[in-house]
Amino acid sequence: MNTPAHRAGHVAVIGRPNVGKSTLVNALVGAKVSITSSRPQTTRHQLLGIATFPEGQLLLVDTPGIHREQKRAMNRWMNRAARGALEGVDAAVLVVRAGQWDDEDALAYDALTKAGVPVVLVVNQVDRIKDKAALLPYLAKVSEGRDFAGVHPVSALKRTGLDPLVKTILAQLPEQPALYGEDEITDKSQRFLAGEMVREQLMRQLGEELPYATTVEIEKFEVDGNLLRIGAVIWVERDGQKAIVIGKGGERLREIGARARQQMERLFGNKVFLETWVRVREGWSDDEAALRAFGYHD
């Protein structure tokens, strides 16, 4: 009996904002490597999630959502990052929300067809569809006239439907040994991930109040035995935004820091001492030089 060939390769995870791309990457990797929230444009950087299985390895390139809005330098940068993820990949996953297909989804699909790689359609959040009978006509409609290597309804949040999806994606990849060790889950440093954990809590704790003109810079990352000493600066564009982040009596900033620290300790397996500060840099999100200084590189 022949052993199935081992396959490995890079897979771009593409879609419009807020369809669950990062949740899907985390579910496949089996660990939280990409931050999530209910707010659009949570993901700003390309991030590699490494999902290892007995039969192969998926190198999942999580990307910012492709969107038409390009008023600020930040929006333009995120679109470049998303499209740049298609360079050199072996396959792509297009993530859409179950029951929806609009111009933003079509924009993402068009970007993939131009890249010339096999595309697997992932219809996410099927657990939210009460009338399951409506799902089949929807799947037929979105597949009509489009060349998908496979169509998979899943719930990334509940981790259902993932096994058939993994098999379909692996079938698109070249036969080769694993490119990363079994214990590796991302190409990003702990320093980078620490900044993302703080930014995730900004998104989650502030909700509608959140000024999108916020970013996080890790000023200090020191290893002291089993303790990580981390200093994080939250940058905003105006004094009024600073007041929102800090909250009454500093309560909101303390909550953001406490929850981010808990996430870091779970991911890193170390005790964490986290300090946070809020500082103002006017207009940073529309300033190409400031974006580069804060780690937004093409």
Solvent accessible surface area in square Angstrom, and as a share of the most:
residue,aa,sasa,rsa
1,M,242,1.08
2,N,145,0.74
3,T,123,0.71
4,P,106,0.67
5,A,44,0.34
6,H,62,0.28
7,R,69,0.25
8,A,0,0.00
9,G,0,0.00
10,H,61,0.27
11,V,0,0.00
12,A,0,0.00
13,V,1,0.00
14,I,0,0.00
15,G,0,0.00
16,R,26,0.09
17,P,20,0.13
18,N,53,0.27
19,V,0,0.00
20,G,17,0.17
21,K,13,0.05
22,S,12,0.07
23,T,33,0.19
24,L,1,0.00
25,V,0,0.00
26,N,13,0.07
27,A,11,0.09
28,L,11,0.06
29,V,21,0.12
30,G,49,0.47
31,A,28,0.22
32,K,50,0.21
33,V,2,0.01
34,S,5,0.03
35,I,4,0.02
36,T,22,0.13
37,S,22,0.14
38,S,91,0.59
39,R,49,0.18
40,P,49,0.31
41,Q,45,0.20
42,T,10,0.06
43,T,17,0.10
44,R,6,0.02
45,H,24,0.11
46,Q,67,0.30
47,L,7,0.04
48,L,14,0.07
49,G,0,0.00
50,I,3,0.01
51,A,0,0.00
52,T,50,0.29
53,F,51,0.21
54,P,132,0.83
55,E,70,0.31
56,G,0,0.00
57,Q,0,0.00
58,L,0,0.00
59,L,0,0.00
60,L,0,0.00
61,V,11,0.07
62,D,0,0.00
63,T,0,0.00
64,P,0,0.00
65,G,4,0.04
66,I,1,0.00
67,H,9,0.04
68,R,133,0.49
69,E,83,0.37
70,Q,90,0.40
71,K,161,0.68
72,R,99,0.36
73,A,0,0.00
74,M,10,0.04
75,N,16,0.08
76,R,85,0.31
77,W,10,0.04
78,M,2,0.01
79,N,7,0.03
80,R,100,0.37
81,A,12,0.10
82,A,0,0.00
83,R,101,0.37
84,G,26,0.25
85,A,5,0.04
86,L,18,0.09
87,E,145,0.65
88,G,74,0.71
89,V,16,0.09
90,D,47,0.24
91,A,1,0.00
92,A,0,0.00
93,V,2,0.01
94,L,0,0.00
95,V,0,0.00
96,V,0,0.00
97,R,49,0.18
98,A,7,0.06
99,G,46,0.44
100,Q,79,0.35
101,W,58,0.20
102,D,67,0.35
103,D,98,0.51
104,E,40,0.18
105,D,0,0.00
106,A,28,0.22
107,L,34,0.17
108,A,0,0.00
109,Y,24,0.09
110,D,68,0.35
111,A,8,0.06
112,L,0,0.00
113,T,66,0.38
114,K,173,0.73
115,A,40,0.31
116,G,67,0.65
117,V,27,0.16
118,P,52,0.33
119,V,8,0.04
120,V,0,0.00
121,L,0,0.00
122,V,0,0.00
123,V,0,0.00
124,N,4,0.02
125,Q,30,0.13
126,V,22,0.13
127,D,55,0.29
128,R,164,0.60
129,I,37,0.19
130,K,200,0.85
131,D,86,0.45
132,K,111,0.47
133,A,77,0.60
134,A,51,0.40
135,L,23,0.11
136,L,131,0.65
137,P,86,0.54
138,Y,27,0.10
139,L,26,0.13
140,A,65,0.51
141,K,149,0.63
142,V,3,0.02
143,S,34,0.22
144,E,134,0.60
145,G,86,0.82
146,R,69,0.25
147,D,123,0.64
148,F,27,0.11
149,A,47,0.36
150,G,16,0.15
151,V,51,0.29
152,H,25,0.11
153,P,51,0.32
154,V,1,0.01
155,S,2,0.01
156,A,1,0.01
157,L,137,0.68
158,K,129,0.55
159,R,131,0.48
160,T,71,0.41
161,G,34,0.33
162,L,19,0.10
163,D,109,0.56
164,P,71,0.45
165,L,0,0.00
166,V,8,0.05
167,K,138,0.59
168,T,25,0.14
169,I,1,0.00
170,L,8,0.04
171,A,63,0.49
172,Q,48,0.21
173,L,3,0.01
174,P,53,0.34
175,E,112,0.50
176,Q,55,0.25
177,P,102,0.64
178,A,47,0.36
179,L,83,0.41
180,Y,68,0.26
181,G,32,0.31
182,E,152,0.68
183,D,128,0.66
184,E,74,0.33
185,I,57,0.29
186,T,21,0.12
187,D,77,0.40
188,K,61,0.26
189,S,64,0.41
190,Q,74,0.33
191,R,103,0.38
192,F,49,0.20
193,L,9,0.04
194,A,0,0.00
195,G,8,0.08
196,E,16,0.07
197,M,2,0.01
198,V,0,0.00
199,R,4,0.02
200,E,0,0.00
201,Q,8,0.03
202,L,0,0.00
203,M,3,0.01
204,R,121,0.44
205,Q,53,0.23
206,L,6,0.03
207,G,23,0.22
208,E,145,0.65
209,E,91,0.41
210,L,11,0.06
211,P,15,0.10
212,Y,86,0.33
213,A,9,0.07
214,T,1,0.01
215,T,3,0.02
216,V,19,0.11
217,E,56,0.25
218,I,19,0.09
219,E,85,0.38
220,K,61,0.26
221,F,39,0.16
222,E,88,0.40
223,V,107,0.61
224,D,70,0.36
225,G,67,0.65
226,N,100,0.51
227,L,46,0.23
228,L,4,0.02
229,R,85,0.31
230,I,0,0.00
231,G,0,0.00
232,A,0,0.00
233,V,0,0.00
234,I,0,0.00
235,W,38,0.13
236,V,0,0.00
237,E,7,0.03
238,R,142,0.52
239,D,108,0.56
240,G,47,0.45
241,Q,12,0.05
242,K,68,0.29
243,A,65,0.50
244,I,58,0.29
245,V,0,0.00
246,I,50,0.25
247,G,21,0.21
248,K,189,0.80
249,G,69,0.66
250,G,14,0.14
251,E,115,0.52
252,R,67,0.24
253,L,26,0.13
254,R,154,0.56
255,E,66,0.30
256,I,0,0.00
257,G,10,0.10
258,A,36,0.28
259,R,110,0.40
260,A,0,0.00
261,R,80,0.29
262,Q,81,0.36
263,Q,31,0.14
264,M,0,0.00
265,E,38,0.17
266,R,170,0.62
267,L,42,0.21
268,F,23,0.09
269,G,61,0.58
270,N,35,0.18
271,K,130,0.55
272,V,8,0.05
273,F,96,0.40
274,L,26,0.13
275,E,59,0.27
276,T,28,0.16
277,W,94,0.33
278,V,10,0.06
279,R,88,0.32
280,V,56,0.32
281,R,92,0.33
282,E,156,0.70
283,G,31,0.30
284,W,1,0.00
285,S,4,0.02
286,D,75,0.39
287,D,53,0.28
288,E,68,0.31
289,A,55,0.43
290,A,0,0.00
291,L,1,0.01
292,R,131,0.48
293,A,66,0.51
294,F,22,0.09
295,G,31,0.30
296,Y,4,0.02
297,H,118,0.53
298,D,141,0.73
